[in-house]
Amino acid sequence: MEKLQKYVELLVRKGVNMQAGQKLLVRCPVDLAYFGRMVMEEAYRAGASDVMIMWGDEISGRIHYLMAPDEAFGHERDWIKERIKFLVDEGYNLLSVSASDPEILKGVNPERVQKEMRAGSIMQKPLSDRVSTSMIQWNIASVPTPAWAKKVFPNAGSEDEAMQLMWDAIFAASRVDDGDPVANWDAHVEYLSSKATKLDELNFKSLHLKNSLGTDLVMEMPKGHAWISCGEEAKTGFNFIANIPTEEVFSAPHRTGVNGIVYSTKPLIYLGDIIDEFWVKFKDGKVVEFDAKQGKNLLEKLITTHKNADYLGEIALVPHSSPISQSGILWYNTLYDENASCHLAFGKGYGDCVEGAVGKTEEEQMEMGLNQSLTHEDFMIGSACMDIIGTTFDGQEIAVFKQGEWAI
């Protein structure tokens, strides 16, 4: 309980960095009500003027997908739009709890899920735009659930043992179980910021990613691109940490400047099911070919459901020696798996990744090379054999990664 309370304090006071008088929206599974209430209490202790909890229930969602009539899917709902408008107008910060059964939608008709996700993305766009441009302070974190814990630790002797193993892993990955979590994160933020600063100074024209698994990908970088690490500043004037844990430094490739092939190195959870052992080929930024040993139909839906989801919006660099990678745990959760591996993202690029992009129209951001889409889906490509060579505008070639580790 002592570690759990430290974890909650870390998320509220360092992750979101709640300030007196600010408002907070908490998105939390109903099965984790105790955790949502702990977050609410801590936010009020930090001086929040209002805390609203939006409960989710993936089991009732599964029932809906399995039993509702076809005409129930794909509709935009006015009451949801009004709620989102209220949250945006009132300037609520956001803390989202990511904790789902990786296979909760297995056996569900993906067409139904696809329709609901498309409608949901449209309804949530005003809030997701504020998140992607750092207009508010926000954070995503995770809490164990029995179904997720059993998936990650299938050999555990009991559900309780799996949950304990899961909590131990989350505390370790979040730097909660060793000393002062806030001090630990201050040091970690400084380290990652130094890497982002170095990449900004080098100002690469392009990056070439290559490994022995078959990845051979060249990506042009937009003019004025910026590298971002944890501890970024919101437009509110306060710093926040978007993901806890996080090990990445990220930017956005030029949407039409990606060419070559890339191979996944970890499973991707999408539409409540698994895509695994897949590769994707790009030409002039666009996906032109792909295949997967598992979930090829889901991969196709991922890149076709939303406009421009077949272009990239993010390149993130994570050393193979990151604590999450070295744990050897396959999390079946993007928040954790992406911080064990270099990764890319289909879809939307973040405005802060290109100088001057925030405040521009989507069309203007596209002209600047920043992809625009209703989706942003990370997939993992890093490995112990990943090499990344950056080419500067004057033609110098500089090693950024050697054998999966930082070289700068």
Stockholm file with secondary structure:
# STOCKHOLM 1.0

chainA/1-408         MEKLQKYVELLVRKGVNMQAGQKLLVRCPVDLAYFGRMVMEEAYRAGASDVMIMWGDEISGRIHYLMAPDEAFGHERDWIKERIKFLVDEGYNLLSVSASDPEILKGVNPERVQKEMRAGSIMQKPLSDRVSTSMIQWNIASVPTPAWAKKVFPNAGSEDEAMQLMWDAIFAASRVDDGDPVANWDAHVEYLSSKATKLDELNFKSLHLKNSLGTDLVMEMPKGHAWISCGEEAKTGFNFIANIPTEEVFSAPHRTGVNGIVYSTKPLIYLGDIIDEFWVKFKDGKVVEFDAKQGKNLLEKLITTHKNADYLGEIALVPHSSPISQSGILWYNTLYDENASCHLAFGKGYGDCVEGAVGKTEEEQMEMGLNQSLTHEDFMIGSACMDIIGTTFDGQEIAVFKQGEWAI
#=GR chainA/1-408 SS CHHHHHHHHHIIIIIICCCTTCEEEEEEEGGGHHHHHHHHHHHHHTTCSEEEEEEECHHHHHHHHHHSCGGGSSCCCHHHHHHHHHHHHTTCEEEEECCCCTTTTTTSCHHHHHHHHHHHHHHHHHHHHHHHTTSSCEEEECCCCHHHHHHHCTTCSSHHHHHHHHHHHHHHHTTCSSSCHHHHHHHHHHHHHHHHHHHHHHCEEEEEEECTTSCEEEEECCTTBCCBCSSEECTTSCEECSBSSCCCEEECCCTTCEEEEEECCSCEEETTEEEEEEEEEEETTEEEEEEEEECHHHHHHHHHSSTTTTSEEEEEECCTTSHHHHTTCCCSSHHHHGGGSCEEEEECCCGGGBTTCTTSCHHHHHHTTCCCCSCEEEEECCCTTCEEEEEETTSCEEEEEETTEECC
#=GC SS_cons         CHHHHHHHHHIIIIIICCCTTCEEEEEEEGGGHHHHHHHHHHHHHTTCSEEEEEEECHHHHHHHHHHSCGGGSSCCCHHHHHHHHHHHHTTCEEEEECCCCTTTTTTSCHHHHHHHHHHHHHHHHHHHHHHHTTSSCEEEECCCCHHHHHHHCTTCSSHHHHHHHHHHHHHHHTTCSSSCHHHHHHHHHHHHHHHHHHHHHHCEEEEEEECTTSCEEEEECCTTBCCBCSSEECTTSCEECSBSSCCCEEECCCTTCEEEEEECCSCEEETTEEEEEEEEEEETTEEEEEEEEECHHHHHHHHHSSTTTTSEEEEEECCTTSHHHHTTCCCSSHHHHGGGSCEEEEECCCGGGBTTCTTSCHHHHHHTTCCCCSCEEEEECCCTTCEEEEEETTSCEEEEEETTEECC
//
